[in-house]
Amino acid sequence: MNEPAIDPIRRLTPVVRLAPAKLNLTLAIVGRRPDGYHRLHSVFAPLGLADRLSLSPAGAERDSLHATGYDAGPLEDNLVLRAIAATRVAVGGGWAGGPGRAPALAARLEKRIPVAAGLAGGSSDAAAALDGALEAWGAELEPDARLATAARLGSDVPFFLAGGPALVEGCGEEVAPLHGLHGRPGVLLVTPAIPVSTPEVFAVFDGLGGRGNGSTRMSSGHLAEELRSGLTAADLVARAGALTVANDLLQATLVLVPELVPFRRALSRLLVRPVGLSGSGPTLWALYPSETEAAVAADAVRVSVRDGRLSAPGSAAPFVAATAIVSGRHEERES
Ligand code: C5P
């Protein structure tokens, strides 16, 4: 007698991924492609703050997405669904139950990273969906195909496939891991409730002359070299003065959101620390030797906002969080 056929979809297991936020420790703009995209030289660092994504084989016709936490906009446009669809195309019939197309996935996304904040939460979700879908389907892609699929989803997506701090060049597709960070530097994040559009910031940057600053590029090169050869959390904090000004998009974001100018100054005065901008903002950050020290600072910011000593721009109270730079992929997996 024949063995009863086991439905290939029922053999697939649910997958959970943490999708970390990122911080740009430096962001130099070093050129422009003919299609208008800007070439970068940027040190990216993943953070402990992360969205949580679960993917389950659904037995349904279509992929689905259920999201909780920060509002990520219309679900049908969400990068998680686009990433699953793009990965399915890239895999073709090459999955555990192939040769047919890989089955629909039910995605659940817990958004803990503020949206349109310069923390690349959406891009990280997309990378988690790409990687998680491959595991859920028992499929593999060659590194080049993974990278190409990620890069098509967005400039920041390839970075998240690497895991750990990295030097990011080109338009995001050249990712060189930097393995020399020792310890877990603490990071305070303060995100005013003012969504900032990255294309608008780049458009203002172009309008202001479209040229990066040579000293930003130099700081970025130095930091990448140090993070390659070995840098402690304390050494990184000691470089905060140079790093917090090493962002070529800073001026454009401050032109677009002028309320950030006095807020950044007031925050820096309160913390007695230099304060930087992540990516195109509006998230502001400060570095600490540990997450515990960042948590003390986060409490001070929350109290100051609540009692009116620190006046934050935006439609609501700012997002304030203490987190840390994480240095390995294993730290980004929950199971
Ligand atoms: O690639 P992504 O969709 O994240 O980029 C959003 C927008 O940011 C692009 O449409 C482009 O206007 C701008 N951008 C850029 N150069 C980059 C990355 C993004 O001009 N390297």
Residues whose N, C-alpha, C, O or C-beta is under 5 A from the ligand:
A	BS01	C5P	G36 Y37 H38 R39 G154 S155 D156 C171 T198 P199 F202
